[in-house]
Amino acid sequence: MGIFARLREAVRGAWPEASSAPKHLGDGALSAADTPDMHAPDALDPEPVLDGLRLELGYVDAEGRRTNRLVTCKRLVHADDGDRLLAFCHARRTDRTFLLDRIMDAANHSTGARIEDIRAFFAPFREQVGDLDDDHGTTRKVLEELGDELRILAFIATADETLHAAEDNLISVFVRSRSENLGHEVAGNYDHAKVMDWFRHQAPDIEVIERSVLRVAKRSEAQLGHVWELAAKVMEADGTVMPEELDRLHALAHAVDQALTELRADQP
């Protein structure tokens, strides 16, 4: 068994087996075709009230397949396609996010109480990131140019469920350096704090990362190489390399290989 396979087995073995299935919404066993929605450990501390709440979700994926999941909630996160619930999925034994619009049914695992209005239930926990626009539109310009690169870095930085100060500092320096490449007007006027706040709220899954990697590669393979090198530095920034981080870096390497292969195939 390869090193990454062994690490995955070790991580899986760390989670308890008990209470791994819904009891109020039915068994809803996961099939091999039931693909994850996101692999997304959280970037910040979870909400104190939502954190730890066990829910049963009747969830429909992008292919229209429904499964019943037992999850332990963490917090809400913002994604390109809408608000998502970040939670530990007991069936998959890892963190996932679930698009609120695809949660068809929900119940409290402990009490069995049904949640009639999903969005109303989660409304008190919704985070307010704030408006990204500014007087010159430069903050949004920075995010349009760097968004994919920041998602890739967030994928690695939050693998151990914590964004450490050393990792945050590395990425902050990266943002300032990259913004200089966008011209003086952008670098001198964008809101750095808002860009970093946006980054800290990212919780991308591997499917999002694959798309981001491909877009960066299409713009500049050299820049993708720089981001890859920085991702490795971010992984080591806190002085400890966790199995989850190695697993994420392995997944990122696979995404890079896929992107480069696709680009080569498109070339005449």
C-alpha positions in Angstrom: 0.0 0.0 0.0 1.4 3.5 -1.0 2.1 6.2 1.6 -1.0 8.2 0.7 -3.2 5.2 0.9 -1.8 4.3 4.3 -2.4 7.9 5.5 -6.0 7.8 4.3 -6.6 4.5 6.2 -5.0 6.1 9.3 -7.2 9.1 9.2 -10.3 7.0 8.6 -9.4 4.8 11.6 -9.2 7.8 13.9 -13.0 8.3 13.8 -15.4 6.3 16.0 -17.9 3.9 14.3 -20.8 4.6 16.6 -23.9 6.6 15.4 -22.9 6.7 11.8 -26.3 6.4 10.2 -29.5 8.5 10.2 -32.3 7.1 12.4 -35.1 9.5 11.6 -34.8 9.9 7.8 -34.1 6.3 7.0 -30.9 4.4 6.3 -30.1 6.1 3.0 -26.9 4.0 2.5 -24.3 5.6 0.3 -23.6 3.8 -2.9 -20.3 3.8 -4.8 -21.9 6.3 -7.3 -22.6 8.8 -4.5 -19.8 11.2 -5.0 -18.9 13.8 -2.4 -20.0 17.4 -2.8 -17.0 19.0 -1.2 -13.9 18.1 0.8 -13.7 21.3 2.9 -12.3 21.6 6.3 -13.1 25.0 7.8 -10.8 27.9 7.6 -12.0 29.7 10.8 -13.4 28.7 14.2 -16.9 27.3 13.8 -20.0 29.1 15.1 -20.4 28.3 18.8 -24.1 27.4 18.6 -24.2 25.5 15.3 -21.0 23.7 16.1 -21.6 20.1 17.3 -25.3 20.0 16.4 -26.1 16.6 14.8 -28.6 16.7 12.0 -30.0 14.2 9.5 -30.1 15.5 6.0 -32.1 14.4 3.0 -29.7 15.6 0.4 -29.9 15.6 -3.5 -26.6 15.9 -5.3 -25.9 17.6 -8.7 -26.9 14.4 -10.5 -30.3 14.3 -8.8 -29.4 11.4 -6.5 -30.8 11.5 -3.0 -29.1 10.2 0.1 -29.8 10.5 3.8 -26.8 11.7 5.8 -26.0 12.0 9.5 -23.8 15.0 9.9 -22.2 17.0 12.8 -22.5 20.7 12.0 -19.6 23.1 12.1 -20.6 26.4 10.4 -22.0 28.0 7.2 -19.6 28.9 4.4 -20.0 31.0 1.3 -19.3 29.4 -2.1 -19.7 30.5 -5.7 -23.0 28.5 -6.0 -24.5 29.7 -2.7 -24.5 29.1 1.0 -23.3 25.7 2.2 -23.3 23.8 5.5 -19.9 22.7 6.5 -20.3 19.5 8.6 -18.6 16.2 9.4 -20.3 13.5 7.4 -20.4 10.3 9.5 -20.9 8.0 6.5 -17.8 9.4 4.7 -15.8 10.1 7.8 -14.6 13.5 6.6 -15.8 17.1 6.4 -18.1 18.0 3.6 -20.2 20.9 2.7 -23.9 20.7 1.6 -25.5 23.3 -0.6 -28.5 24.6 1.4 -30.7 24.6 -1.7 -30.2 20.8 -2.1 -31.2 19.9 1.4 -34.7 18.5 0.9 -35.4 17.3 4.5 -33.7 17.7 7.9 -34.2 16.5 11.4 -32.5 16.8 14.8 -30.7 13.5 15.3 -31.1 13.6 19.1 -34.8 14.6 19.3 -36.2 13.6 15.9 -37.7 17.1 15.5 -38.2 17.9 11.8 -36.8 21.2 10.4 -39.5 22.6 8.2 -37.8 25.6 6.8 -34.1 24.9 6.0 -33.0 28.5 5.2 -34.9 30.0 8.2 -33.2 27.5 10.5 -29.7 28.3 9.3 -30.3 32.1 8.9 -29.0 33.0 12.4 -25.7 31.3 11.7 -25.1 32.9 8.3 -21.8 34.8 8.2 -21.6 38.3 6.8 -18.5 38.6 4.7 -19.3 42.1 3.5 -19.3 43.8 0.1 -16.2 43.3 -2.0 -16.7 46.4 -4.1 -14.9 49.7 -3.4 -14.8 53.1 -5.0 -12.5 52.0 -7.8 -13.6 48.4 -8.2 -10.1 47.3 -7.6 -10.8 44.8 -4.8 -13.1 42.8 -7.1 -10.4 43.1 -9.8 -7.9 41.5 -7.4 -10.3 38.7 -6.6 -11.1 38.1 -10.3 -7.4 37.7 -11.0 -6.3 35.9 -7.9 -9.5 34.0 -6.8 -8.5 30.7 -8.3 -5.0 30.9 -6.9 -6.3 31.7 -3.4 -8.8 28.8 -3.6 -5.9 26.5 -4.3 -3.9 27.8 -1.3 -7.0 27.6 0.9 -7.4 24.0 -0.1 -4.0 23.3 1.4 -3.9 25.8 4.3 -7.1 24.5 5.9 -6.5 20.8 5.5 -5.9 20.4 9.2 -9.0 22.5 10.0 -7.0 25.4 11.2 -5.6 28.5 9.4 -2.4 29.2 11.3 -0.9 32.6 11.6 2.3 31.6 9.6 0.1 30.3 6.8 -2.0 33.4 6.8 1.0 35.6 6.7 2.5 33.8 3.7 -0.7 34.2 1.7 -1.0 37.8 2.7 2.5 38.5 1.3 1.6 36.6 -1.8 -1.6 38.7 -2.3 0.4 42.0 -2.0 3.1 40.7 -4.4 0.6 39.5 -7.0 -1.5 42.7 -6.8 1.6 44.7 -7.8 1.6 42.7 -11.0 -1.9 44.0 -11.8 -0.7 47.6 -12.0 -0.2 50.6 -9.7 -3.9 51.6 -9.9 -5.0 48.2 -8.6 -2.2 47.7 -6.1 -2.6 51.2 -4.6 -6.4 51.1 -4.2 -7.7 47.6 -3.4 -8.8 46.7 0.1 -6.3 44.1 1.3 -8.2 43.2 4.4 -11.3 42.4 2.4 -9.4 40.2 0.0 -7.9 38.3 2.9 -11.3 38.0 4.6 -12.6 36.5 1.4 -9.7 34.0 1.3 -10.3 33.0 5.0 -13.9 32.1 4.2 -13.0 29.7 1.3 -13.8 26.0 1.8 -13.2 24.5 -1.7 -13.7 20.9 -2.5 -11.5 18.9 -4.9 -14.0 19.5 -7.8 -13.7 23.3 -7.3 -9.9 22.9 -7.1 -9.7 21.0 -10.3 -11.6 23.8 -12.1 -9.4 26.4 -10.5 -6.2 24.6 -11.4 -7.3 24.3 -15.0 -8.2 28.0 -15.3 -4.8 29.0 -13.8 -3.0 26.6 -16.1 -4.7 28.1 -19.1 -3.7 31.6 -18.1 -0.1 30.7 -17.2 1.5 27.4 -16.6 4.4 29.2 -15.0 2.1 30.9 -12.5 0.5 27.5 -11.7 4.0 26.3 -10.9 4.5 29.3 -8.5 1.2 28.6 -6.8 2.1 24.9 -6.4 5.5 25.8 -4.8 3.7 28.3 -2.4 1.2 25.6 -1.5 4.0 23.3 -0.4 5.5 26.2 1.7 2.1 26.9 3.2 1.8 23.2 4.2 5.1 23.5 6.1 4.6 27.0 7.5 3.4 26.0 11.0 6.3 23.6 11.4 4.2 20.5 11.3 3.0 18.5 8.3 -0.2 16.6 9.1 -1.4 13.6 7.1 -4.4 15.6 6.0 -2.2 18.2 4.5 -0.1 15.6 2.6 -3.4 14.0 1.4 -4.5 17.4 0.1 -1.2 18.1 -1.6 -1.4 14.7 -3.3 -4.9 15.6 -4.5 -3.6 18.9 -5.8 -0.8 17.2 -7.6 -3.3 15.0 -9.3 -5.4 18.0 -10.3 -2.3 19.7 -11.8 -1.4 16.6 -13.8 -5.0 16.4 -15.1 -5.0 20.1 -16.1 -1.7 19.8 -17.9 -2.8 16.7 -19.7 -6.0 18.4 -20.9 -4.0 21.4 -22.1 -1.6 19.2 -24.0 -4.5 17.3 -25.6 -6.0 20.6 -26.8 -2.9 21.7 -28.5 -2.6 21.1 -32.3 
